[in-house]
Amino acid sequence: MVNPHATLLTLLCLAMAPRVTRAQEYVLVQTSQCTADVMEDGEKRSTIDLRPLNSNAFAYPRFHIPEAEGGYFFLYNPCSEMKCQNGFSVVCQVTDDGKQEYPAGKQNYTTFSLGEPGTVDVKYSENPAEPISRHAIFRLECGECSGPQITFLEENPAGHYLFSFKWEPFCKQIPQ
């Protein structure tokens, strides 16, 4: 015979138990050096696409980004390389007087990854096989500004540059 008090106690315990809900799982699948698909539980949710931000004019980068401490600025073209020093790069660090240029990321060494919540990191490396290689990370995030806004955040350690990259279309493309 079933004890009615035990049944009532079991039901009360079940009602009061914390409910476990599975968090949404996002996966980023890089589809090119300029695009990545955001997958949610195996289904495509959105596409992050940097191509509309690219300058197609060779040697004319889309973005000119001042460095906070001064002395340098950065040139950036998200999807195609520009002339930088003796080669080509997507990100180029230039002295304010324009006499020195330092490549900081090649297009064929581009990786997309999920960053902090609400962000996606796009990393451009100069040569990941070398122990000392410059690289730049652009942290994509939702921005309410009328156009794309890029801000230099820090260099840490030396030769590793972090930028904030805010743009309104990212609000729909990046999981929040």
C-alpha positions in Angstrom: 0.0 0.0 0.0 1.3 3.5 -0.9 1.7 5.9 1.9 -0.3 9.1 0.9 2.0 11.3 3.0 5.1 10.0 1.2 3.5 10.6 -2.1 2.6 14.2 -1.1 6.1 14.8 0.2 7.6 13.5 -3.1 5.4 15.8 -5.2 6.3 18.8 -3.0 10.0 18.0 -3.4 9.7 17.7 -7.1 7.8 21.0 -7.4 10.4 22.8 -5.3 13.4 21.3 -7.0 15.4 23.7 -9.2 14.6 23.2 -12.9 17.6 22.5 -15.1 17.4 24.1 -18.5 20.0 23.5 -21.2 21.7 26.7 -22.3 21.7 27.4 -25.9 24.8 26.1 -27.6 26.3 28.3 -30.3 29.1 27.1 -32.6 30.9 29.2 -35.1 31.7 27.6 -38.5 34.2 29.7 -40.5 33.1 29.5 -44.2 35.7 31.8 -45.7 38.3 34.4 -44.6 35.5 36.9 -44.4 32.5 35.0 -43.3 31.4 32.6 -40.5 28.0 30.9 -39.8 26.6 31.0 -36.3 25.0 27.6 -35.6 22.5 27.1 -32.8 21.8 23.5 -31.8 22.9 22.3 -35.3 20.9 24.9 -37.2 22.3 28.0 -39.0 21.1 31.0 -37.0 23.0 33.8 -38.9 26.1 34.7 -41.0 28.8 37.1 -39.9 29.9 38.8 -43.1 32.7 41.3 -43.3 32.7 41.7 -47.1 30.4 44.8 -47.1 33.1 46.5 -45.0 36.0 45.8 -47.4 37.6 48.2 -49.8 38.0 46.6 -53.1 40.5 49.2 -54.3 43.9 47.7 -54.0 46.3 49.5 -51.7 43.4 51.7 -50.2 42.4 50.2 -46.9 38.9 50.8 -45.6 39.8 51.8 -42.0 42.4 54.2 -40.5 42.6 53.5 -36.7 44.6 55.7 -34.4 46.5 54.1 -31.5 45.5 55.5 -28.1 49.1 56.2 -27.0 50.0 57.9 -30.2 53.1 57.3 -32.4 51.3 54.7 -34.6 48.1 54.2 -36.4 46.6 51.0 -38.0 45.3 50.4 -41.5 42.7 47.7 -41.8 40.9 46.1 -44.7 38.8 43.1 -43.5 38.8 40.9 -46.6 41.8 41.8 -48.8 45.4 42.6 -48.3 47.1 45.9 -48.9 50.8 46.7 -49.4 52.5 46.9 -46.1 56.3 47.2 -45.8 57.8 44.7 -48.3 54.7 42.5 -48.5 51.0 42.5 -48.1 48.7 42.4 -45.0 45.1 42.9 -43.9 46.3 44.8 -40.9 49.3 47.2 -41.0 50.8 49.2 -38.2 52.3 52.5 -39.4 54.4 55.1 -37.6 52.7 58.5 -37.5 55.4 59.9 -39.8 54.7 57.1 -42.3 58.3 56.0 -42.4 57.9 52.5 -40.9 55.2 49.9 -41.5 54.7 46.6 -39.7 52.4 43.9 -41.1 50.1 42.5 -38.3 48.0 40.0 -40.0 47.6 38.1 -43.3 44.3 37.2 -44.9 45.2 33.5 -45.2 45.8 33.4 -41.4 42.3 34.6 -40.4 40.3 32.8 -37.8 36.8 33.4 -36.3 36.0 32.3 -32.8 33.3 33.0 -30.2 34.6 35.5 -27.7 33.1 36.9 -24.5 29.3 36.7 -24.4 27.9 38.8 -27.2 31.1 39.0 -29.2 33.0 37.2 -31.9 36.8 37.5 -32.3 38.4 37.7 -35.7 42.1 37.1 -35.4 44.6 37.9 -38.2 48.1 36.5 -37.7 51.2 37.5 -39.6 52.9 34.0 -39.5 51.6 31.7 -36.7 54.5 29.2 -37.4 57.0 31.8 -36.1 57.5 32.1 -32.3 57.4 35.9 -32.5 54.5 36.8 -34.8 52.4 39.9 -34.7 48.6 39.5 -34.7 45.5 41.6 -34.4 42.2 40.6 -32.9 39.1 42.5 -33.8 36.3 41.9 -31.2 33.1 42.2 -33.2 30.1 43.4 -31.1 26.7 45.0 -31.5 26.9 48.7 -31.9 24.2 51.3 -32.2 26.4 53.7 -34.2 25.4 54.8 -37.7 28.5 53.2 -39.3 31.2 50.8 -38.3 33.3 52.0 -35.3 36.7 50.5 -34.5 38.7 51.4 -31.5 42.2 50.3 -30.5 42.1 48.8 -27.0 45.5 47.5 -26.1 48.8 45.9 -27.1 49.4 43.0 -24.7 51.9 41.4 -25.0 54.1 43.3 -27.5 52.9 42.7 -31.1 49.5 41.5 -30.1 46.8 44.1 -30.8 43.2 44.1 -29.6 40.4 46.3 -31.2 36.8 46.8 -30.5 34.7 46.6 -33.7 31.1 47.8 -33.3 28.6 47.8 -36.1 24.8 47.7 -36.1 24.4 44.7 -38.4 26.5 42.7 -35.9 23.4 43.0 -33.5 21.5 40.5 -35.7 24.5 38.3 -36.6 26.2 37.7 -33.2 24.5 35.7 -30.5 23.7 38.0 -27.6 
